[in-house]
Amino acid sequence: MFKFSRLLIVYAIAAPLALALGYLVSSPESKTTYEAIGLLLFFFALPFFLKWHHALMIFFWNSAFVSFFLPGSPDIWVAFAGLSFGISFLNHIIFQKKFLRAPELTLPLLFLGAVVLGTAWYRGGIGIRALGGASYGGRYYIYILVAIMGYFAFTAEPIPIAKSGKMAGLFFLSGISYILGNIAYTLGPVFYFLYYFVSSSTVGMQAASAQGREDIDRIQGLAPACTAVLCFLLARYGIRGLFDWAKPWRFIFLCITVGAACFAGFRSAMLMLCLIFAFQFYFEGLLRTHFLPIVAGLALFGLLPIVFFPDKMPLSVQRAISFLPVKVDTEIMESAKGSSEWRLEMWAVVWKEVPKYLIIGKGYGIDPTELFLVNEAQRLGIATSGFEGFLLAGDYHSGPLSVIMPFGIPGVIAFLWVLFAGFRVLYLNYRFGDTRLRRINCTLMAWYLAYCLAFMFIFGAFNSQLFIFLGICGFSVSLNGGVKRRVKRVQKPFPMPQTALAMDHG
């Protein structure tokens, strides 16, 4: 009787579910179909997530995948950060499973979260329009708060040293997924369904070039993808291993990575690769070795075609190297110069507004009416500067401005505290961590410092890049089982001679 009742329950669930899925599949172009199927798969895969949530979060953290089954299709790291933190917190409550200790970062992150929540409350709340809010801009608040939550999810479990190489590979190489959007666009409409799963943010410039609105065909996804590959190569082999002439394929991969980054068409991409490599070179202690003249010679050899034939190269490559003192195409130089002047002009306008928001930041709230008026002004040609929409959205193309405008001086203090604390965590793990993890720790610190410099002086967006800083720190804590310290040697008492012992007993 029990077996018969259980069979009826299964049929009562399976039959309506099959009918509902059949109806949804009949309209495959609808986004609702993908959302419903995604949620269904999530519930079926819940036991899998309970076991592998930490590893999945590490993999998806730096990837371009999106949560197509959630409203607004946020980046998938947002979903897995929340999921992993929730599971880890329940494990902590039910099974007393403790988080790894990293006191250097705990307090500054809590302070940063308090500043963000306080600013949001004072400026009218988070403001998620999709949930009935009166304004737009809540997505930025969510990304910052979930990034903080994700850091603590990283610290929920240590990574065994035996799995450190594999987990580092997942953490770094998932960034290759940024190129999938460009590949889908190149292959044509048949592959456009991939945009349900990966971000299309890297395709805009490629589409503009194909439509004749841009002269330069820039493959934007190559920039983060090549950064991911370079970090993986450095973490896996180190610079010594990459220049091991007994295994030349490693050096070939390095050259291919740098060459591919040129086709992204961004000066910042090339500078980022150079900074990561330079920091890694220093932290590996190679400045006073024979590797210095070797790397310098190879760099000069690689610069020869750039110096003598820069105007013969593809336009995207010319755009990427336009920061060097070489002669490139006139239109390319004007484009690069115009981009810099456009930013400087926008920064000059923003700096005049900074004093208004020094104590309490502007926040991220956007009035829908104001957004409509700006769009109409741009459409009618009244707004001629071209950055009114960026100003309204808080996209200042400047790391320092992206902090001080939304959150004022308290936000600046909190963010700088987080940056310095994060560097301290990375340095301690690099200095005193297990020697088997030294290359990975070295790469994490090199990537972190390179990103800090790029954020401050090249390009930065606090709301969309904080998760990268915290992901590097969180992965380091998980990889090293916490924050390593200098081991204090216990001074042993000086042994007394045997004759003295005999006299004492006598």
C-alpha positions in Angstrom: 0.0 0.0 0.0 2.8 2.4 0.9 4.6 1.7 -2.4 1.4 2.3 -4.3 0.8 5.7 -2.5 4.4 6.7 -3.2 3.9 5.9 -6.9 0.7 8.1 -7.0 2.6 11.0 -5.4 5.4 10.7 -8.0 2.9 10.7 -10.8 1.0 13.6 -9.2 4.2 15.7 -9.3 5.8 14.4 -12.5 2.7 14.6 -14.8 1.9 18.3 -14.2 5.6 19.1 -14.3 6.0 17.4 -17.7 2.9 19.2 -19.0 4.2 22.6 -17.8 7.7 22.0 -19.3 6.1 20.8 -22.6 4.2 24.1 -22.8 7.2 26.2 -22.0 9.4 24.4 -24.6 6.8 25.1 -27.2 7.9 28.8 -27.0 11.7 28.4 -26.8 12.3 32.1 -27.7 10.7 33.3 -24.5 13.0 34.2 -21.7 10.4 32.9 -19.3 11.2 29.4 -20.6 14.8 29.6 -19.7 14.0 31.1 -16.3 11.6 28.3 -15.4 13.9 25.6 -16.6 16.8 27.1 -14.8 14.9 27.3 -11.5 13.7 23.7 -12.0 17.3 22.5 -12.6 18.4 24.4 -9.5 16.0 22.5 -7.3 17.0 19.2 -8.8 20.7 20.0 -8.4 20.4 21.3 -4.8 22.2 18.2 -3.3 25.0 18.8 -5.7 25.2 22.5 -4.6 25.3 21.5 -1.0 28.5 19.6 -1.6 30.2 21.6 -4.2 29.0 25.2 -3.6 32.4 26.5 -2.6 34.2 25.1 -5.6 31.5 26.3 -7.9 31.7 29.8 -6.5 35.5 29.8 -7.0 35.0 28.8 -10.7 32.2 31.2 -11.5 33.7 34.2 -9.6 35.8 35.5 -12.5 33.6 34.2 -15.3 31.4 36.0 -17.8 28.4 33.7 -17.1 25.1 35.3 -16.1 22.2 34.1 -14.0 19.6 34.0 -16.7 17.0 32.5 -14.4 17.0 35.5 -12.0 15.3 38.9 -12.5 17.7 41.3 -14.3 20.1 38.4 -15.2 22.9 39.4 -12.8 26.4 38.0 -13.1 26.4 34.4 -12.0 29.0 35.0 -9.3 26.3 37.1 -7.5 24.0 34.1 -7.4 26.7 31.7 -6.2 28.1 34.1 -3.7 24.7 34.4 -2.0 24.1 30.6 -2.3 27.5 29.7 -0.9 27.3 32.2 1.9 23.9 30.9 2.9 24.9 27.3 2.9 28.1 28.1 4.8 26.2 30.2 7.4 23.8 27.3 8.0 26.7 24.9 8.4 28.2 27.3 10.9 24.9 27.4 12.9 24.0 23.8 12.7 27.3 22.0 12.6 29.5 24.6 14.3 31.7 24.8 11.2 33.9 27.9 11.7 34.9 30.3 9.1 38.6 30.9 8.5 40.1 33.7 10.5 41.3 36.8 8.7 40.9 39.6 11.3 42.8 42.1 9.1 39.9 42.2 6.6 36.8 41.5 8.8 36.5 44.9 10.4 37.1 47.1 7.3 34.6 45.0 5.3 32.0 45.4 8.0 32.7 49.2 8.1 32.4 49.4 4.3 29.1 47.5 4.3 27.8 49.9 7.0 28.8 52.9 4.9 27.1 51.5 1.8 23.9 50.6 3.7 23.9 54.0 5.5 24.3 55.9 2.3 21.5 53.9 0.6 19.2 54.5 3.5 19.9 58.2 3.6 19.5 58.6 -0.1 16.1 56.9 -0.3 16.8 53.1 0.0 18.3 50.5 -2.3 15.9 51.3 -5.1 15.3 48.1 -7.1 12.8 49.1 -9.7 11.9 45.5 -10.6 10.7 45.0 -7.0 8.6 48.1 -6.9 11.2 50.6 -5.9 10.8 54.3 -6.9 14.2 54.6 -8.5 16.8 52.8 -10.4 20.4 52.0 -9.4 19.9 49.3 -6.7 21.9 46.8 -8.8 25.1 48.6 -7.8 24.3 48.4 -4.1 23.5 44.7 -4.5 26.8 44.0 -6.3 28.9 45.7 -3.5 27.0 44.0 -0.7 27.1 40.6 -2.3 30.8 41.0 -3.1 31.4 41.5 0.7 29.2 38.5 1.4 31.1 36.5 -1.2 34.4 37.2 0.5 33.1 35.6 3.7 31.8 32.7 1.6 35.4 32.1 0.3 36.7 32.0 3.9 34.1 29.3 4.9 36.3 26.4 3.7 40.0 25.8 3.4 41.3 24.4 0.1 43.5 21.3 0.6 47.0 21.7 -0.7 46.6 18.6 -2.9 43.8 20.5 -4.7 45.4 23.9 -4.8 46.6 23.7 -8.4 43.2 22.6 -9.7 41.3 25.2 -7.7 43.7 28.0 -8.9 43.2 26.8 -12.4 39.4 27.1 -12.0 39.8 30.5 -10.3 42.0 32.0 -13.1 40.9 30.3 -16.3 37.2 30.9 -15.9 38.0 34.4 -17.2 38.4 32.9 -20.6 34.6 32.8 -20.8 34.6 36.5 -21.6 35.5 35.7 -25.2 32.4 33.5 -25.7 30.3 36.5 -26.3 32.5 37.7 -29.2 32.7 34.1 -30.6 28.9 33.9 -30.6 28.6 37.2 -32.4 31.1 36.2 -35.0 29.4 32.8 -35.7 26.1 34.5 -36.3 22.4 34.5 -35.1 22.4 30.7 -34.8 24.6 31.0 -31.7 22.9 34.1 -30.2 21.2 31.8 -27.7 24.5 31.8 -25.8 23.7 35.3 -24.6 21.3 33.8 -22.2 24.3 32.2 -20.5 27.2 34.7 -21.0 27.3 38.5 -20.8 27.0 40.4 -24.1 28.8 43.5 -22.6 31.9 42.6 -24.5 30.2 42.7 -28.0 29.3 46.3 -28.3 32.4 47.6 -30.0 32.6 44.5 -32.3 28.9 45.1 -33.3 29.6 48.8 -33.9 32.5 48.0 -36.2 30.4 45.5 -38.1 27.6 48.1 -38.6 30.1 50.7 -39.8 29.8 53.0 -36.7 33.4 52.2 -35.7 36.5 51.9 -37.8 38.3 49.7 -35.3 37.2 46.1 -34.8 38.0 45.7 -31.1 37.4 42.3 -29.5 36.7 43.4 -26.0 36.5 40.0 -24.5 40.1 39.3 -25.2 41.3 41.7 -22.5 40.0 39.8 -19.5 40.5 36.5 -21.2 44.2 37.1 -21.8 44.6 38.5 -18.3 43.2 35.2 -17.0 45.5 33.1 -19.1 48.6 35.1 -18.1 47.7 34.7 -14.4 47.2 31.0 -14.8 50.6 30.6 -16.6 52.4 32.6 -13.9 50.6 30.7 -11.1 51.3 27.3 -12.6 54.9 27.7 -13.9 56.2 31.0 -12.6 58.5 33.2 -14.8 61.3 30.7 -14.3 59.1 27.9 -15.7 57.9 30.0 -18.6 61.5 30.6 -19.7 62.4 26.9 -19.3 63.8 26.3 -22.8 63.5 22.5 -22.4 59.7 23.1 -22.5 59.3 25.9 -25.2 55.6 25.5 -25.5 55.2 27.4 -22.3 56.9 30.5 -23.7 54.9 30.1 -26.9 51.7 30.3 -24.9 53.0 33.4 -23.2 53.7 35.1 -26.6 50.3 34.0 -27.9 48.6 35.5 -24.9 50.3 38.9 -25.2 49.7 39.0 -28.9 46.0 38.2 -28.6 45.6 40.9 -26.0 46.7 43.4 -28.6 43.7 42.6 -30.7 41.4 43.7 -27.8 42.3 47.3 -28.9 42.7 48.7 -25.4 45.7 50.4 -24.0 44.7 49.4 -20.5 44.8 45.7 -21.4 48.4 45.9 -22.5 49.4 48.0 -19.4 47.6 45.5 -17.2 49.6 42.5 -18.6 52.9 44.5 -18.2 52.1 45.4 -14.6 51.2 41.8 -13.6 54.4 40.4 -15.2 56.6 43.1 -13.7 55.2 42.5 -10.2 55.6 38.8 -10.6 59.1 39.2 -11.8 60.0 41.3 -8.7 58.2 39.0 -6.2 60.0 35.9 -7.6 63.3 37.6 -6.8 64.6 37.7 -10.4 65.9 41.3 -10.5 69.5 40.2 -9.7 69.5 37.0 -11.8 70.3 36.2 -15.4 66.6 36.4 -16.1 66.7 40.2 -16.2 68.9 40.5 -19.3 66.9 37.7 -21.0 63.5 39.3 -20.4 64.9 42.7 -21.3 66.4 41.4 -24.5 63.2 39.5 -25.5 61.2 42.7 -24.8 63.4 44.8 -27.0 63.2 42.1 -29.8 59.4 42.1 -29.5 59.3 45.9 -29.8 61.3 46.0 -33.0 58.2 45.4 -35.3 56.3 47.9 -33.2 58.9 50.6 -33.7 59.6 50.1 -37.4 56.2 48.9 -38.7 53.5 50.3 -36.4 51.3 51.7 -39.2 51.3 48.3 -41.0 49.6 46.5 -38.1 45.9 45.9 -37.7 44.0 48.9 -36.5 43.0 47.3 -33.1 46.7 46.5 -32.5 47.6 50.1 -33.3 45.0 51.3 -30.9 46.4 49.1 -28.1 50.0 50.4 -28.6 49.1 54.0 -29.1 50.3 54.9 -25.7 53.9 54.2 -26.9 56.0 56.9 -28.7 55.4 55.3 -32.1 53.8 56.5 -35.3 50.4 54.9 -35.7 47.5 55.7 -38.1 46.3 59.3 -37.8 42.7 58.3 -37.2 43.8 55.8 -34.5 45.8 58.5 -32.7 42.9 60.9 -32.9 40.6 58.3 -31.5 42.9 57.6 -28.6 43.4 61.3 -28.0 39.7 62.0 -28.1 39.0 59.2 -25.6 41.5 60.7 -23.2 40.1 64.2 -23.6 36.6 63.0 -23.2 37.5 61.5 -19.8 39.3 64.6 -18.7 36.4 66.8 -19.7 34.0 64.6 -17.7 36.3 64.4 -14.7 36.5 68.2 -14.7 32.7 68.4 -14.5 32.5 65.7 -11.8 35.2 67.3 -9.5 33.1 70.4 -9.3 30.3 68.3 -7.7 32.5 66.4 -5.3 32.4 69.0 -2.4 28.6 68.5 -2.2 29.0 64.8 -1.4 32.1 64.8 0.9 30.2 64.0 4.1 27.3 61.9 2.7 27.8 60.5 -0.7 25.4 60.8 -3.7 24.6 57.1 -3.7 23.4 55.2 -6.8 19.7 56.1 -6.9 18.5 57.3 -10.3 15.2 59.2 -10.8 13.4 57.6 -13.7 12.2 61.1 -14.8 15.7 62.5 -14.9 16.8 59.4 -16.8 14.1 60.0 -19.4 15.0 63.7 -19.8 18.7 62.9 -20.3 17.9 60.3 -23.0 15.6 62.7 -24.7 18.2 65.5 -24.6 20.8 63.1 -26.2 18.3 62.0 -28.8 17.4 65.6 -29.8 21.0 66.7 -29.8 20.7 69.1 -26.9 23.2 67.2 -24.8 26.4 67.5 -26.9 29.1 66.5 -24.5 28.3 62.8 -24.7 28.8 61.9 -21.1 25.5 63.1 -19.5 24.2 59.5 -19.3 27.4 58.3 -17.7 27.2 61.0 -15.1 23.7 60.1 -14.2 24.5 56.4 -13.9 27.6 57.1 -11.8 30.0 55.6 -14.5 32.8 58.1 -14.2 35.6 55.9 -15.8 37.7 56.8 -12.8 38.3 54.6 -9.7 38.7 57.4 -7.2 35.7 59.3 -8.4 33.6 56.1 -8.4 34.2 55.9 -4.7 34.1 59.4 -3.4 31.0 60.5 -5.4 28.6 57.8 -4.2 30.0 57.4 -0.7 32.0 60.5 0.2 34.9 60.6 2.6 33.6 57.7 4.7 33.5 55.5 1.6 37.1 56.5 0.7 38.3 55.7 4.2 36.5 52.3 4.1 37.8 51.4 0.7 41.4 52.4 1.3 41.3 50.4 4.6 40.0 47.4 2.7 42.8 47.8 0.0 45.6 48.0 2.6 44.2 45.2 4.7 43.8 43.0 1.6 47.4 43.7 0.6 48.6 42.8 4.1 46.7 39.5 3.9 48.2 38.7 0.6 51.7 39.6 1.7 51.6 37.6 4.9 50.4 34.5 2.9 53.1 35.1 0.3 55.8 35.6 2.9 54.9 32.9 5.4 52.6 30.6 3.5 53.4 27.0 2.5 56.3 26.9 0.0 54.2 24.7 -2.3 51.8 27.6 -2.7 54.4 30.2 -3.2 53.9 30.7 -7.0 50.1 31.0 -6.6 50.4 33.4 -3.7 52.9 35.4 -5.7 50.5 35.7 -8.7 47.6 36.7 -6.5 49.6 39.5 -5.0 51.0 40.6 -8.4 47.4 40.6 -9.9 46.1 42.5 -6.8 48.7 45.3 -7.0 48.4 45.6 -10.8 44.6 46.0 -10.4 45.0 48.6 -7.6 47.2 50.7 -9.9 44.9 50.3 -12.8 41.9 51.2 -10.6 43.6 54.4 -9.3 45.2 55.7 -12.5 43.8 54.0 -15.6 40.2 52.9 -15.3 38.0 51.9 -12.3 34.5 51.4 -11.3 34.0 50.6 -7.6 30.6 49.0 -7.9 31.6 46.5 -10.6 35.2 45.9 -9.6 35.1 45.5 -5.8 34.4 41.8 -6.2 37.7 41.3 -8.0 39.7 42.7 -5.1 37.7 40.7 -2.6 37.8 37.6 -4.7 41.6 37.6 -4.8 41.8 38.1 -1.0 39.1 35.6 -0.3 40.8 32.9 -2.5 44.1 33.6 -0.8 42.6 33.1 2.7 40.9 29.9 1.5 44.0 28.6 -0.2 46.3 29.2 2.8 43.8 28.1 5.4 43.6 31.6 6.9 46.3 34.3 7.3 49.8 33.0 7.9 52.0 34.5 10.5 55.7 34.5 11.3 56.4 31.4 13.4 58.0 32.4 16.6 60.8 30.2 17.6 60.7 29.0 21.2 64.1 29.5 23.0 65.1 26.2 24.5 66.9 26.3 27.9 70.7 25.9 27.6 71.5 22.2 28.7 73.6 21.9 31.8 76.8 19.9 31.5 76.8 16.4 33.0 79.5 17.4 35.5 77.4 20.2 36.8 74.4 17.9 37.2 76.5 15.4 39.1 77.8 18.1 41.5 74.3 19.3 42.0 73.1 15.9 43.0 76.2 15.3 45.1 
